[in-house]
Amino acid sequence: MRRVASHYIYWNGLHPMHVLELTGTGSIARLFPLAGEIAGTEFYDGLIFPFPREEATGLPRLFFTDRARWWMLVNRISPQTPVYLYRISGTLLPPAELCTDNCSCDGHIERL
């Protein structure tokens, strides 16, 4: 089991200060509020979202060019779907597009 907590987790809605628990195969086991310190939990700032592993190869490009498809893929994740976790750091709602690492934008997407 892997537990990841963040300021915000997006999975079936936006959840502030929650923990996302993953199974050994990388599927979502559960999502619950962060009520206190939990041993072995990773905490990241920003926004965490799961993304289907089968679609992850084109994620940064998809995030910038086809936001509707990205939104649809994130929203149809079920607990049995193997996922990768991604973190958006920096400004959560930047005026410019997010980028992957060229330091010319207001945010950054990182796979955890």
C-alpha positions in Angstrom: 0.0 0.0 0.0 1.1 3.5 -0.8 -0.5 6.6 0.8 -0.2 10.0 -0.7 -1.6 13.2 0.8 -1.8 16.6 -0.6 -3.4 20.1 -0.2 -5.8 19.0 -3.0 -6.5 15.7 -4.7 -8.7 15.6 -7.7 -10.5 12.2 -8.2 -14.3 12.4 -8.7 -14.2 16.0 -7.5 -11.8 18.2 -5.7 -10.9 17.1 -2.2 -8.8 19.4 0.0 -6.4 17.8 2.5 -7.1 14.2 1.6 -5.2 11.0 1.4 -5.2 8.7 -1.6 -4.4 5.1 -0.9 -3.1 2.9 -3.7 -2.9 -0.9 -3.8 0.3 -2.8 -4.6 -0.7 -2.9 -8.3 -1.2 0.9 -8.5 -5.0 1.0 -8.3 -6.9 3.3 -6.0 -7.9 1.6 -2.8 -9.6 4.5 -1.1 -9.7 8.3 -0.6 -10.2 9.7 2.9 -9.8 13.0 4.7 -6.4 13.8 6.3 -7.3 14.1 9.9 -3.9 13.7 11.4 -0.4 12.5 10.8 -0.3 8.9 9.4 3.0 7.0 9.5 4.4 6.2 6.0 2.3 8.8 4.2 3.9 10.9 1.5 2.8 14.6 1.5 3.0 16.8 -1.5 2.0 20.4 -2.0 -0.2 21.5 -4.9 -2.7 19.3 -6.6 -2.5 15.6 -7.1 -4.5 13.7 -9.7 -4.5 10.0 -10.8 -4.2 9.3 -14.5 -4.8 5.9 -16.2 -1.4 4.2 -16.9 -2.6 3.1 -20.4 -3.0 6.7 -21.4 0.0 8.3 -19.6 2.5 8.4 -22.4 1.0 11.5 -23.9 -0.2 13.2 -20.7 1.7 16.5 -20.8 0.8 17.2 -24.4 -2.8 16.1 -23.9 -3.1 18.3 -20.8 -2.2 21.4 -22.9 -3.8 20.5 -26.2 -7.0 18.5 -25.5 -8.2 19.5 -22.0 -11.6 17.9 -22.7 -10.1 14.5 -23.3 -7.8 14.8 -20.3 -10.8 15.7 -18.2 -12.8 12.7 -19.5 -9.9 10.3 -18.8 -9.4 11.5 -15.3 -13.1 11.4 -14.4 -13.7 7.8 -15.6 -11.0 6.3 -13.3 -12.5 3.5 -11.2 -10.8 1.8 -8.2 -9.7 -1.1 -10.4 -7.9 1.1 -13.0 -4.1 1.1 -12.6 -3.0 4.7 -12.4 0.1 7.0 -12.1 -0.1 9.9 -9.8 0.8 13.4 -11.1 1.3 16.6 -9.2 0.7 20.1 -10.4 2.8 22.5 -8.4 3.1 26.2 -8.5 0.0 28.3 -9.2 -3.0 26.0 -9.4 -4.9 28.2 -11.8 -2.2 30.1 -13.8 -3.1 32.7 -16.4 -0.7 31.0 -18.9 -0.6 27.4 -19.8 1.3 25.0 -17.5 4.5 23.6 -18.8 6.6 20.5 -18.1 9.9 22.1 -17.1 11.1 25.1 -19.0 10.6 27.6 -16.2 8.7 30.0 -18.4 5.2 29.3 -17.0 3.4 29.4 -13.7 3.3 25.7 -12.9 4.9 22.3 -13.4 3.5 18.7 -13.9 5.5 15.9 -12.2 4.8 12.2 -12.1 5.1 10.8 -8.5 
